Amino acid sequence: MMRGGGMGNMQKMMKQMQKMQKDMAKAQEELATKTFEGTAGGGMVTVIANGQKKIIEVKIKEEVVDPDDIEMLQDLVLAATNDVLKQVEETTNETMGQFTKGMNLPF
């Protein structure tokens, strides 16, 4: 039978895990409220997303709208969208990575 130290260590570990879960939830909430901005064509197209990878706004400058070149506009929207999603992904990995550092958890 384990005496003394064994149970104390287990309780301490459980408390640390609960604190980490709370901190992770708080970090996820903060991420969700952040906005990110991706651009393409020197700012001709701007895509804004939140931390949950939801696109919340698309801005297209009038001078880039050319009915004879719809493909270019589509490419710019695609590039700006990929840019903003990459930013969200990197920030999420950075923010949430601090909780799993050194834990060797499979994802």
Helices and strands as residue ranges (DSSP letters): H 5-33, E 35-40, E 45-50, E 55-60, G 62-64, H 70-100
